[in-house]
Each structure stands twice: as structure tokens, then as C-alpha cells.
């Protein structure tokens, strides 16, 4: 382990605060490091491993597809690409799919699509309003849409045409609308922002504003999509379908894959040459994505996420009686946060040292993103570690 860490320090950019560990193997909700130590995973690769690590069906799909066809470029079709697009259209209620390699790329595509639609159908409108404390990716366009100055300040000037308003503050969003507003870009749960769910009244009001002012609704479901909140897509909780939808993370189970989906009316404005990508997922990713969706459906994992999430919220609220260090419990499904009265970083570090992977998503909040099919025994083992660590921080 020490040798591997020393080698890493010499060759990798120092752009991520990594734990001093090298993982060499993972199965289900357990991860193993180079020294043979075992960890319970409550992070799932930041919501990527929805079906757990090294799922046998996904591993078998990768082996089969690697022997069949991996990449031919977007000048041609692949049957896996078509099948995955058909499945996503059926599950999402959208009409068209553009594949890419990440959530940031999906959001970049959504921004370009909204701008093209605004230019062609809305008299040249181009401004996009997004939420303060949002997170949409680290490419320049997605970063410009991210309402957190700490991510932006070193990389200006960023692309123009973005405005920000507080999350769940309808009056502020209405005030942000101008005669140049073409789209609202919104997460239904602010993930990197601390796991803050949207309110029904706010989203209803956003939908009304969109109808009133001919504003496109773009929903960033990179993290909330594919069962994480208890539905295949979080918008289904409200019945408010977007014009443009983005997703990634769980879709590729660790193989780079993202998707932008849109209604037919909006998708029709993109013409050949407007936007593309060399790989855009590729045969391997498409095959894996299709298998992920089959697993989610056949094992009814969104419903399981809803049930487990409700159980965990009840459990965590019961913990508050003996653990006043827990200030608030929030989230949907298996996308949860514990707001603490103490800094979350040291708590996450102690969990790591005790064999639990969890995320300090904000200075005072822990984020929990376990696999949607996590075994009860693994869940209980992880909860036991978490509770023991939290007890250490009770004053």
C-alpha cells in the first residue's frame, strides 16, 4: 500500500483530496484495499454503483461485449445504442436520446440544446437560470451553470448568460426571469449542495413560470436518476415532466456513460454538426447501461430504495434522542444526509478508519448513497459503525 501511494504521489495531479488507500477489489457493498482490509461502502462510487460492485450480470455483459464490438464512432449505429435509447425513452417519458460520457457532458449538451432552441424558436433567448448551491459539472459550460463560486473563482471568465436564484425560493426565480430567459436548469435534490430536496410548491411554481414565459425546464438527474430517490426519475414524484433531462452516474455502473434526453419538439432543433462526441458511451457502455436498466426493473430496485430510505430516515430520527450530534435528517430514497452539529470531515474520516466509506458532502453534513440492492447484513454492519462513530462526537 505505501509503495502504491508513493508512486501515485509522483504521477497524479493533486486535484482531489483522496483518502490514503488503494482499492484492489470490490464485490456487492464491500470494498478491499491493497493491504486486504475490508470496508462497507455507503458511497457507491458517488451513486454510480446502484447495483453494487462487480455485479455478476454486469461483469458478464462487459466480457461478452468486449469480444463483440466496443467502438465504431458516431458516424455509424450500434444495436446496443438503439436498444438502450429505446429503453431510456420508455422509462423516462422523453422522445430522443443523445449519449455522451459523463454527467457534465450531458449538461453541456442540454445547455447547447436550450440555447439553440432559444435562438430558433424563442426569438433569440439565451439566458439560463440555475440554483445557488447547485452542481452541474466541471466543464466550463456546466461550471458556469453551477451556482457555487468556490468551484468557479479560479477559472474565469466563464461563459456568459447564466443567472442564479436560491433553491426553493419561487419569488427569487420569478424575479430572475427576463425577456432573454430561455431555460431553468434544476436539480430535484441538490446532491453536492448537501442533499436538499426540492419542495412540491416550488416545483409547481417553476412549472407555472415555464408555461407562462415559454421557458424550457431542464432537470439534472445525473445523481437522482435511475432509482436513487425511489422512482426511476425523481420528476415522477411530482408528475412534472421536463423538456430536457440529463442522467449519468448509475447508467454506466462505472463505465463512462451519460445521456441527454428531450421531448421531440425540443430535440428537433439539433441538426447534424451541432453537437457530437467521438465515443459517446460506445458499445461497451451501451450494453452495460441496458443491463443496469434491466436489473433495476427486474429486481424492482427503485421501490426497494424508497422502502429502505423511509426506514433509514425513521431510524436516524430515533438516533437523535441519544445522539444530539444529529441536527437534521433529509433526503429521498437512498440519497440521504445527516446534518451534524459538528464538522462532518472528522466524522467521515473516523468512519473510514473504522471500515465505512461515507462522504462529508458539506462542512457539516454526511451523505449516504448505498447501493440500491445493498444486503441487509451489510447495511446493518455499516449502520453499526456509523452509530459508534457518531457516539464519539457527542459532547
Secondary structure, 3 states (H helix, E strand, C coil): CHHHHHHHHHHCCCCCCCCCCCEEEEEECEEEECCCCEEEECCHHHHCCCCCECCHHHHHHHHHHHHHCCCCCCCCCCHHHHHHHHHHHHHHCCCEEEEECCHHHHHHHHHHHHHHHHHHHCCCCCEEEEEECCCCCCCHHHHHHCECHHHHCCCCCCCCCEEEECCCCHHHHHHHCCCCEEEEEECCEECCCCCEECCHHHHHHHHHHHHHHCCEEEEECCCCCCCCCCCCCHHHHCCCCCCEEEECHHHHCCCCCEEEEECHHHHCCCCCCCCCCCCCCHHHHHHHHHHHHHHHHHCCHHHHHHHHHHHHHHHHHHHCCCCCCEEEEEEECCEEEEEECCCHHHHHHHHHHCCEECEEEECCEEEECCCCCCCHHHHHHHHHHHHHHHHHCCC
